[in-house]
Amino acid sequence: MPHRRIRAAWTAALAVTGSLLLSIPASATPTPRYDAAHHPVPLERQVLPDRDGWAALGPGTTGGSAARRQHVYDVRTRAQLVAAFAEAGTQPKIIRVHGDLEANVDADNRPLTCADYAAGTGYSLEQYLEDFDPASYGRDAEPAGPQEDARQAAAARQAAVIRMDIPSNTTIVGADRRSSITGAALRVNGSTNVIVRNLTLRDAADCFPAWDPTDGDEGNWNSEYDLLQVINGATHVWVNHAALTDAPNLDNNQPSYFGRPYQVHDGAVDVTNGSDLVTISYNRFTDHDKLLLIGSTDSPTRGDPGKLRVTLHHNLFADVGQRAPRVRYGQVDLYNNHYRIRQQSSVPYVYSLGVGVSSHLYAEANAFSLARGIPTASLIQVYGGTELVTVRNTVNGRRVNLLAAYNRSVPAEEELRRDTSWRPTLRRHVDPPQAVPRLVDRWAGPLLRTGR
């Protein structure tokens, strides 16, 4: 009898909460999946489930799941990580990261500073600022001369240390929820079949941002590195249960020069240059400005049309400034993500959904937790795009037509039309948007363990 009463109470609770508990897909839970013989599959040997976003198209994304035992690597240092990437070519490999792996280190794992990279190049920030002060140098030409050459030389030194390419058929995974990589600019550079899971990626800071007085009306400081780049025709990439952040080295703690923020971070995850078939799910994106750029140029000269197909689902976007995502050309499926947007945060808020040239963004059942004073229309920013789909999204728990809200805020000639060119099909389950905040806040990020 007591068990029947408990079961009845539980059933009633589920009726009230709906899919909050029932809708968690296998990829979200810390419970290991099972193979055909009902044996648990370790996290590092799991593959992207069927129909789980664009990366599931065709052969799917299996990463290094089939790696032989001799191609499973446990790494704790940059040198070990670089060696693991290089060994065995593109044969399936699994790389397990333990502890906090620092990228800005020398061959003996001793920390390197910005001054170390600049040593011997002749670069001096003070001299750079003096040489290219707009009051004397002007705003019509990009920097050129000895100090710009020295800056580029110092930047090349840092790039040689922190920029690392993940080869095809690789799974890189945190050994537990505390595993992280700090300061690295990881790239899936023309590779295929890559899985990144259960890792914190933080603070890919550029020691040598470049001043461009011709960028915008006032000029801008531009930094070089993303936490993860998917570039140059890379395909079948799955980023899952990761955390991506600038913390603790936040841009709002940087100085301003020439009246513009000295920004040392670029993107979190950028998908550009004809890359394709990417699923980004159950990640925590926090304390970052320019978050997700899909398509790097308004010109289609890099093979972008027909590519840049990306799925973003069940991600948390908290204290992020813009590009969540900004899209050019690609068919981007954006559903069941939670946006937490505050008036006062580590990153000034600009917008969430960037509608770029020839973009096809389908935003469904996302939840926006919007601070008072931030208008709903500001969630969308247009950069040459003309169409968008927004379906069943909520703002502070209430269903809102985001497209209509934006169109009411602009002149008729600037209104966006509804995109009728496609509809997403590669989805396993879509949760009701009212359930998304609790579901995503609970499950997104590095919650899983490898069991080793």
C-alpha positions as CSV (number, residue, x, y, z in Angstrom):
1,M,0.0,0.0,0.0
2,P,2.6,2.6,0.9
3,H,4.4,1.9,-2.4
4,R,1.1,2.3,-4.3
5,R,0.4,5.6,-2.6
6,I,3.9,6.8,-3.4
7,R,3.5,5.8,-7.0
8,A,0.1,7.6,-7.2
9,A,1.7,10.8,-5.8
10,W,4.6,10.5,-8.3
11,T,2.2,10.1,-11.2
12,A,0.2,13.1,-10.1
13,A,3.4,15.2,-9.8
14,L,4.4,14.2,-13.4
15,A,1.0,15.2,-14.6
16,V,1.6,18.7,-13.2
17,T,5.2,19.1,-14.3
18,G,4.7,17.6,-17.8
19,S,7.9,16.9,-19.6
20,L,10.2,18.6,-17.1
21,L,11.4,15.2,-16.0
22,L,10.2,12.9,-18.7
23,S,11.8,14.6,-21.7
24,I,15.4,14.4,-20.7
25,P,17.1,12.6,-23.6
26,A,19.8,10.0,-23.1
27,S,22.5,12.4,-24.1
28,A,21.6,14.7,-21.3
29,T,21.7,12.4,-18.3
30,P,24.7,11.1,-16.4
31,T,23.4,7.6,-16.7
32,P,25.7,5.7,-19.2
33,R,24.2,4.4,-22.4
34,Y,24.1,0.6,-23.0
35,D,25.2,-1.4,-25.9
36,A,23.3,-4.3,-27.5
37,A,24.4,-6.6,-24.8
38,H,23.2,-4.1,-22.1
39,H,26.7,-3.3,-21.0
40,P,27.3,0.4,-20.1
41,V,29.1,2.4,-22.8
42,P,31.8,4.7,-21.3
43,L,31.3,8.4,-22.1
44,E,34.4,8.6,-24.3
45,R,33.0,5.8,-26.5
46,Q,29.5,7.1,-27.0
47,V,28.5,8.5,-30.4
48,L,26.1,11.1,-31.4
49,P,22.6,9.6,-31.3
50,D,20.6,9.2,-34.5
51,R,18.7,12.3,-35.7
52,D,20.4,14.5,-33.0
53,G,20.9,17.5,-35.2
54,W,22.8,18.2,-38.4
55,A,25.9,16.3,-37.3
56,A,23.8,13.1,-37.4
57,L,23.1,13.4,-41.2
58,G,24.6,10.7,-43.4
59,P,27.1,8.5,-41.5
60,G,26.6,10.5,-38.3
61,T,29.4,11.5,-35.9
62,T,31.3,8.8,-34.0
63,G,34.5,10.6,-33.2
64,G,37.1,8.2,-31.8
65,S,34.6,5.8,-30.4
66,A,36.2,2.9,-32.2
67,A,39.8,3.6,-31.0
68,R,42.0,0.7,-30.1
69,R,43.4,0.6,-26.6
70,Q,46.8,1.9,-27.8
71,H,45.1,5.0,-29.2
72,V,43.5,6.1,-25.9
73,Y,45.5,8.8,-24.3
74,D,45.4,10.4,-20.9
75,V,46.8,13.9,-20.9
76,R,47.6,16.5,-18.3
77,T,49.9,18.9,-20.1
78,R,50.0,20.8,-23.3
79,A,52.9,18.7,-24.6
80,Q,51.0,15.5,-24.0
81,L,47.9,16.9,-25.7
82,V,49.9,18.0,-28.8
83,A,51.6,14.6,-28.9
84,A,48.2,12.8,-28.7
85,F,46.8,14.9,-31.5
86,A,49.8,14.0,-33.7
87,E,50.1,10.2,-33.0
88,A,48.4,7.7,-35.2
89,G,47.4,10.2,-37.8
90,T,43.6,10.1,-38.4
91,Q,43.0,6.7,-37.0
92,P,40.2,6.8,-34.3
93,K,41.6,8.1,-31.1
94,I,40.3,9.1,-27.6
95,I,41.9,11.8,-25.6
96,R,41.0,12.1,-21.9
97,V,41.9,15.4,-20.3
98,H,42.7,15.3,-16.5
99,G,42.8,18.4,-14.3
100,D,43.3,21.9,-15.7
101,L,45.5,21.8,-18.8
102,E,47.3,25.1,-19.4
103,A,48.1,26.0,-23.0
104,N,50.3,29.1,-22.4
105,V,53.4,27.0,-21.3
106,D,56.7,26.1,-22.7
107,A,58.0,22.5,-23.5
108,D,58.7,22.0,-19.8
109,N,55.2,23.1,-18.8
110,R,56.4,26.4,-17.4
111,P,54.0,29.3,-17.8
112,L,54.5,31.8,-20.6
113,T,53.4,35.4,-20.3
114,C,52.6,38.0,-22.9
115,A,56.0,39.5,-22.2
116,D,57.7,36.2,-23.0
117,Y,56.0,36.1,-26.4
118,A,57.0,39.7,-27.1
119,A,60.6,39.3,-26.0
120,G,63.0,40.1,-28.8
121,T,60.4,41.2,-31.3
122,G,60.6,44.9,-30.5
123,Y,56.9,45.1,-29.7
124,S,55.8,47.5,-27.0
125,L,52.2,48.3,-26.3
126,E,53.1,51.8,-25.1
127,Q,55.0,52.5,-28.4
128,Y,52.2,50.9,-30.4
129,L,49.6,53.2,-28.8
130,E,51.8,56.2,-29.5
131,D,52.5,55.3,-33.1
132,F,48.8,54.6,-34.0
133,D,47.0,57.2,-31.9
134,P,44.2,58.4,-34.2
135,A,45.0,62.0,-33.2
136,S,48.2,61.8,-35.1
137,Y,48.0,58.6,-37.3
138,G,44.4,59.2,-38.4
139,R,41.5,56.9,-39.0
140,D,41.7,56.2,-42.7
141,A,44.4,53.5,-42.9
142,E,45.1,50.3,-41.0
143,P,48.3,50.3,-38.9
144,A,51.5,49.8,-40.8
145,G,55.1,50.2,-39.8
146,P,57.7,48.7,-37.4
147,Q,55.4,48.4,-34.4
148,E,52.7,46.6,-36.4
149,D,55.3,44.3,-37.8
150,A,56.5,43.6,-34.3
151,R,53.0,43.0,-33.0
152,Q,52.4,40.5,-35.7
153,A,55.7,38.7,-34.9
154,A,54.8,38.5,-31.2
155,A,51.3,37.3,-32.1
156,A,52.8,34.5,-34.3
157,R,54.8,33.3,-31.4
158,Q,51.7,33.0,-29.2
159,A,49.7,31.3,-32.0
160,A,52.4,28.7,-32.4
161,V,51.9,27.7,-28.8
162,I,48.2,27.9,-28.1
163,R,46.7,27.1,-31.5
164,M,46.1,23.3,-31.8
165,D,44.2,21.3,-34.5
166,I,42.1,18.3,-33.6
167,P,42.5,15.6,-36.2
168,S,39.7,13.6,-37.8
169,N,38.1,10.7,-36.0
170,T,38.9,12.1,-32.5
171,T,37.0,12.2,-29.3
172,I,38.4,14.7,-26.7
173,V,36.7,14.4,-23.4
174,G,37.1,15.5,-19.8
175,A,38.0,12.7,-17.4
176,D,35.6,14.2,-15.0
177,R,33.5,17.4,-14.5
178,R,36.5,19.4,-13.3
179,S,38.6,18.8,-16.4
180,S,39.5,21.9,-18.3
181,I,41.7,23.5,-20.9
182,T,42.8,27.1,-20.3
183,G,44.2,29.5,-22.9
184,A,44.0,27.2,-25.9
185,A,42.6,28.0,-29.3
186,L,41.4,24.6,-30.5
187,R,40.5,24.1,-34.1
188,V,38.7,21.5,-36.2
189,N,40.6,22.6,-39.2
190,G,39.3,20.8,-42.3
191,S,38.9,17.6,-40.2
192,T,35.8,15.4,-40.0
193,N,34.1,13.3,-37.4
194,V,35.2,15.1,-34.1
195,I,33.5,15.0,-30.7
196,V,34.3,17.4,-27.9
197,R,32.6,16.6,-24.6
198,N,32.6,17.1,-20.9
199,L,35.3,19.8,-20.9
200,T,35.6,23.4,-19.7
201,L,37.3,25.6,-22.3
202,R,38.3,28.9,-21.0
203,D,40.1,32.2,-21.7
204,A,41.7,31.9,-25.2
205,A,43.1,35.4,-24.6
206,D,45.0,37.2,-27.3
207,C,48.1,38.9,-25.9
208,F,48.3,41.2,-28.9
209,P,45.0,42.6,-30.2
210,A,45.2,44.6,-33.4
211,W,43.9,48.2,-33.6
212,D,41.8,48.9,-36.7
213,P,40.7,52.5,-37.0
214,T,38.7,51.7,-40.1
215,D,36.4,49.1,-38.3
216,G,33.2,50.9,-37.7
217,D,32.7,54.6,-37.0
218,E,35.2,54.7,-34.1
219,G,37.6,51.9,-34.8
220,N,37.9,48.7,-32.8
221,W,40.5,46.4,-31.2
222,N,40.2,43.0,-32.7
223,S,41.5,39.8,-31.2
224,E,42.4,36.6,-32.9
225,Y,41.5,33.4,-31.1
226,D,38.3,31.4,-30.5
227,L,37.9,28.7,-27.8
228,L,36.9,26.3,-30.6
229,Q,37.0,27.0,-34.4
230,V,35.3,24.8,-36.9
231,I,36.9,25.9,-40.2
232,N,38.0,25.2,-43.7
233,G,35.4,22.6,-44.7
234,A,35.3,20.7,-41.4
235,T,32.3,18.4,-41.1
236,H,30.5,16.2,-38.6
237,V,31.4,17.9,-35.3
238,W,29.6,17.3,-32.0
239,V,30.2,19.7,-29.0
240,N,28.3,18.4,-26.0
241,H,28.2,19.0,-22.2
242,A,31.0,21.5,-22.4
243,A,31.4,24.9,-20.6
244,L,32.9,27.8,-22.6
245,T,33.8,31.0,-20.8
246,D,36.3,33.9,-20.6
247,A,36.2,33.7,-16.7
248,P,38.1,34.7,-14.8
249,N,39.9,37.0,-17.3
250,L,36.8,39.0,-18.3
251,D,36.9,41.7,-21.0
252,N,35.2,44.2,-18.8
253,N,38.3,44.2,-16.6
254,Q,40.5,45.2,-19.6
255,P,41.4,48.9,-20.2
256,S,40.2,51.1,-23.1
257,Y,42.5,52.7,-25.6
258,F,41.5,55.3,-28.2
259,G,38.1,55.3,-26.6
260,R,37.4,51.6,-27.5
261,P,37.5,48.5,-25.3
262,Y,40.8,46.6,-25.5
263,Q,39.1,43.3,-26.2
264,V,41.3,40.2,-25.8
265,H,38.8,37.5,-26.7
266,D,37.1,36.6,-30.0
267,G,34.5,33.8,-30.4
268,A,33.5,30.9,-28.3
269,V,32.6,28.5,-31.1
270,D,32.8,29.8,-34.7
271,V,31.7,27.7,-37.7
272,T,33.1,29.2,-40.9
273,N,34.7,28.8,-44.3
274,G,32.4,26.1,-45.8
275,S,32.2,23.9,-42.7
276,D,29.1,21.8,-42.2
277,L,27.0,19.4,-40.2
278,V,27.6,20.5,-36.6
279,T,25.6,19.7,-33.5
280,I,26.1,21.9,-30.3
281,S,24.1,20.6,-27.4
282,Y,23.8,20.8,-23.6
283,N,26.7,23.3,-23.2
284,R,27.0,26.3,-20.9
285,F,28.1,29.5,-22.5
286,T,28.9,32.2,-19.9
287,D,30.8,35.5,-19.6
288,H,31.6,36.0,-23.2
289,D,30.8,38.7,-25.8
290,K,31.0,37.5,-29.4
291,L,29.7,34.0,-28.9
292,L,28.8,31.9,-32.0
293,L,29.6,33.1,-35.5
294,I,28.2,30.9,-38.3
295,G,29.6,32.1,-41.6
296,S,32.5,34.5,-41.6
297,T,31.8,36.7,-44.6
298,D,29.0,38.3,-46.6
299,S,30.6,37.1,-49.8
300,P,29.8,33.5,-50.8
301,T,33.3,32.9,-52.3
302,R,34.4,30.4,-49.6
303,G,31.8,27.7,-50.4
304,D,29.4,28.7,-47.7
305,P,26.1,28.4,-49.6
306,G,24.6,25.0,-49.0
307,K,27.0,24.4,-46.0
308,L,27.1,25.9,-42.5
309,R,24.3,23.6,-41.3
310,V,24.3,23.7,-37.5
311,T,22.0,22.6,-34.7
312,L,22.0,24.3,-31.3
313,H,19.8,22.8,-28.7
314,H,19.5,22.7,-24.9
315,N,22.4,25.2,-24.4
316,L,22.5,27.8,-21.6
317,F,23.5,31.3,-22.7
318,A,24.2,33.4,-19.6
319,D,25.9,36.8,-19.5
320,V,26.8,36.7,-23.2
321,G,26.8,39.9,-25.3
322,Q,25.9,38.9,-28.9
323,R,26.0,36.3,-31.6
324,A,24.0,33.6,-30.0
325,P,24.2,32.9,-32.9
326,R,24.9,35.3,-35.7
327,V,24.3,33.5,-39.0
328,R,25.2,33.9,-42.7
329,Y,24.0,31.4,-45.3
330,G,23.6,28.4,-43.1
331,Q,20.5,26.5,-42.2
332,V,20.6,26.8,-38.4
333,D,18.2,24.9,-36.1
334,L,18.0,26.7,-32.7
335,Y,15.6,25.0,-30.2
336,N,15.2,24.5,-26.5
337,N,18.0,26.9,-25.5
338,H,17.8,29.1,-22.4
339,Y,18.9,32.7,-22.6
340,R,19.5,34.5,-19.3
341,I,19.9,38.2,-20.0
342,R,20.6,40.7,-17.2
343,Q,20.8,44.5,-17.2
344,Q,24.0,44.4,-15.2
345,S,26.4,41.6,-16.0
346,S,30.0,40.9,-16.8
347,V,29.3,41.4,-20.5
348,P,27.1,44.3,-21.9
349,Y,24.1,42.8,-23.7
350,V,23.8,43.7,-27.4
351,Y,21.4,41.1,-29.0
352,S,20.9,37.3,-29.3
353,L,19.8,36.3,-32.8
354,G,21.9,37.8,-35.7
355,V,20.2,37.6,-39.0
356,G,23.0,37.8,-41.6
357,V,23.2,37.6,-45.4
358,S,21.2,34.7,-46.9
359,S,20.8,33.2,-43.4
360,H,18.1,30.6,-42.6
361,L,17.7,30.6,-38.8
362,Y,14.8,28.5,-37.4
363,A,14.3,29.4,-33.7
364,E,11.7,27.2,-31.9
365,A,10.7,26.7,-28.3
366,N,13.6,28.7,-26.7
367,A,13.2,30.4,-23.4
368,F,14.4,34.0,-22.8
369,S,14.7,35.1,-19.2
370,L,14.8,38.8,-19.9
371,A,15.6,41.5,-17.3
372,R,13.2,44.4,-16.9
373,G,14.0,47.3,-19.2
374,I,15.4,45.1,-22.1
375,P,12.9,45.2,-24.9
376,T,11.9,41.9,-26.6
377,A,12.6,43.5,-30.0
378,S,16.3,43.8,-29.0
379,L,16.7,40.0,-29.1
380,I,17.0,40.2,-32.9
381,Q,19.5,42.2,-34.9
382,V,19.7,42.3,-38.7
383,Y,22.9,42.2,-40.6
384,G,21.8,42.0,-44.2
385,G,19.3,39.1,-43.8
386,T,15.7,39.2,-44.9
387,E,13.9,36.2,-43.3
388,L,13.6,34.3,-40.0
389,V,11.4,31.7,-38.3
390,T,10.5,32.1,-34.6
391,V,8.0,29.6,-33.3
392,R,6.7,28.9,-29.7
393,N,9.4,30.9,-27.9
394,T,8.8,32.4,-24.5
395,V,9.9,35.6,-22.8
396,N,9.8,35.3,-19.0
397,G,7.5,32.3,-19.3
398,R,5.0,33.9,-21.7
399,R,4.6,32.9,-25.3
400,V,5.9,35.7,-27.5
401,N,6.1,36.0,-31.3
402,L,9.7,37.3,-31.5
403,L,9.5,38.0,-35.3
404,A,6.3,40.1,-34.9
405,A,7.9,41.9,-31.9
406,Y,10.9,42.8,-34.0
407,N,8.9,43.9,-37.0
408,R,6.8,46.2,-34.8
409,S,10.0,48.0,-33.8
410,V,11.2,48.9,-37.3
411,P,9.9,50.7,-40.4
412,A,7.8,48.5,-42.8
413,E,10.6,48.4,-45.4
414,E,13.0,46.9,-42.8
415,E,10.7,44.1,-41.6
416,L,11.8,40.5,-41.8
417,R,9.6,38.0,-43.5
418,R,8.9,34.4,-42.4
419,D,11.4,31.9,-44.0
420,T,9.5,29.2,-45.9
421,S,12.6,27.6,-47.5
422,W,13.1,24.8,-45.0
423,R,11.9,23.1,-41.8
424,P,14.2,21.2,-39.4
425,T,13.7,17.4,-39.2
426,L,16.8,16.1,-37.4
427,R,15.5,16.4,-33.9
428,R,15.0,13.7,-31.3
429,H,12.6,15.6,-29.0
430,V,11.5,19.2,-28.5
431,D,10.6,20.2,-25.0
432,P,7.9,22.8,-24.3
433,P,9.6,26.2,-23.8
434,Q,8.2,26.6,-20.3
435,A,10.2,23.5,-19.2
436,V,13.4,24.7,-20.8
437,P,14.9,27.0,-18.0
438,R,14.9,24.3,-15.3
439,L,15.8,21.5,-17.7
440,V,18.7,23.3,-19.3
441,D,20.0,24.9,-16.1
442,R,20.1,21.5,-14.5
443,W,21.7,19.5,-17.3
444,A,23.8,21.8,-19.5
445,G,27.6,21.8,-19.0
446,P,30.1,19.2,-17.8
447,L,27.9,17.0,-15.6
448,L,29.0,13.6,-16.9
449,R,31.9,11.4,-15.9
450,T,33.9,8.9,-17.9
451,G,33.8,6.4,-15.1
452,R,37.5,6.1,-15.1
